[in-house]
Amino acid sequence: MENFKMEEFLQTISKDKRCLEMFRYLINSSYIRVVNYHNTNPVNAERFEAEIKYYSEHFVPVTLKDLDQFFETRKWPYEKPGLIPAIFEGFRNHYDVMLPILDKYHFTGWFYFPSFFMDIPLEEQLPFSEAHELNITDESLYPDKRIAMNWDEVREIASRHEVCCHTGNHFQITKETPDEDMYREIVTAKRHLEEKIGREVEVFCWLYGEEYNYNKKAHKYLKEAGYKYVVSNLKMEKIR
């Protein structure tokens, strides 16, 4: 640490707004941390288990009820900070690999589903993935060609973990996106997911982890859909 140059370090991180903001949150003892996962292939299962085991020893899992209480009281009720394993895209390997690990350590996962992915026929799932930036790291993992979870698997996850909407088609909503596309990817996607799992979905996440104010044009659709929170790479924001 003797050679550590704080001024140089601060100049470096200040060049990236997100990096600077993340550093500010960390030094101010943020109450909830998030770790993102995408593909969770069996080849990495040992590492995933070591990570979740570590989280279970040093953090507490976070539920939506915890988040509601924190936003209402502005007080974190636990001695340890919270941590959310955020598991993106609805891949089948989440169910096969990550879910048993989370359950083993009694740690709540937050699963972010593109709501229409599970409806894609098996023969079309790989082309769909390639067309929608659902990056597959091992095409040979499932010879039956089913890359996405099926709805029974999603429902099992929903029975003891948090389920969130990550648009309908893994679709990037920009400020130029037509209203009908925003409605489909924000409102219809939420309602479809809720219908399939039989419970309310209260959290939305843009592609690329944008913040709530990223697209003010979409605010009316977030409200119409009935979401409570928007989650980005740096913030968990309550919809106003």
KAVENCOR-V483368 format. One record per residue. RES is the residue in three letters. NEAR is the number of other ideal C-beta (glycine too) atoms within 12 Angstrom. Layout:
RES&NEAR, RES&NEAR
//
This chain:
MET&6, GLU&4, ASN&7, PHE&9, LYS&11, MET&13, GLU&10, GLU&12, PHE&16, LEU&17, GLN&13, THR&14, ILE&20, SER&16, LYS&12, ASP&15, LYS&14, ARG&20, CYS&19, LEU&19, GLU&20, MET&21, PHE&20, ARG&18, TYR&21, LEU&17, ILE&13, ASN&11, SER&13, SER&23, TYR&29, ILE&35, ARG&26, VAL&34, VAL&25, ASN&27, TYR&32, HIS&28, ASN&30, THR&39, ASN&27, PRO&24, VAL&15, ASN&21, ALA&22, GLU&15, ARG&18, PHE&34, GLU&24, ALA&15, GLU&26, ILE&35, LYS&20, TYR&18, TYR&31, SER&24, GLU&15, HIS&19, PHE&30, VAL&26, PRO&32, VAL&37, THR&25, LEU&30, LYS&17, ASP&28, LEU&31, ASP&19, GLN&19, PHE&25, PHE&22, GLU&14, THR&12, ARG&10, LYS&11, TRP&23, PRO&21, TYR&19, GLU&10, LYS&19, PRO&25, GLY&33, LEU&32, ILE&40, PRO&39, ALA&36, ILE&40, PHE&39, GLU&41, GLY&49, PHE&42, ARG&35, ASN&34, HIS&41, TYR&36, ASP&25, VAL&31, MET&42, LEU&34, PRO&22, ILE&34, LEU&35, ASP&22, LYS&17, TYR&27, HIS&17, PHE&36, THR&33, GLY&42, TRP&42, PHE&46, TYR&42, PHE&47, PRO&42, SER&42, PHE&32, PHE&43, MET&39, ASP&25, ILE&29, PRO&17, LEU&20, GLU&12, GLU&19, GLN&32, LEU&26, PRO&17, PHE&30, SER&31, GLU&16, ALA&17, HIS&29, GLU&21, LEU&34, ASN&19, ILE&28, THR&20, ASP&20, GLU&17, SER&14, LEU&23, TYR&24, PRO&10, ASP&14, LYS&21, ARG&28, ILE&41, ALA&36, MET&38, ASN&26, TRP&25, ASP&15, GLU&28, VAL&39, ARG&24, GLU&22, ILE&38, ALA&30, SER&17, ARG&19, HIS&36, GLU&39, VAL&42, CYS&44, CYS&49, HIS&45, THR&44, GLY&35, ASN&32, HIS&36, PHE&32, GLN&24, ILE&37, THR&18, LYS&16, GLU&12, THR&23, PRO&16, ASP&18, GLU&13, ASP&23, MET&32, TYR&25, ARG&26, GLU&39, ILE&42, VAL&31, THR&25, ALA&41, LYS&39, ARG&25, HIS&28, LEU&42, GLU&26, GLU&18, LYS&29, ILE&31, GLY&15, ARG&21, GLU&21, VAL&37, GLU&31, VAL&39, PHE&48, CYS&47, TRP&40, LEU&30, TYR&21, GLY&26, GLU&27, GLU&24, TYR&28, ASN&18, TYR&28, ASN&28, LYS&18, LYS&20, ALA&37, HIS&23, LYS&17, TYR&34, LEU&38, LYS&20, GLU&19, ALA&35, GLY&20, TYR&35, LYS&29, TYR&33, VAL&37, VAL&38, SER&28, ASN&27, LEU&28, LYS&25, MET&37, GLU&27, LYS&23, ILE&25, ARG&14
//
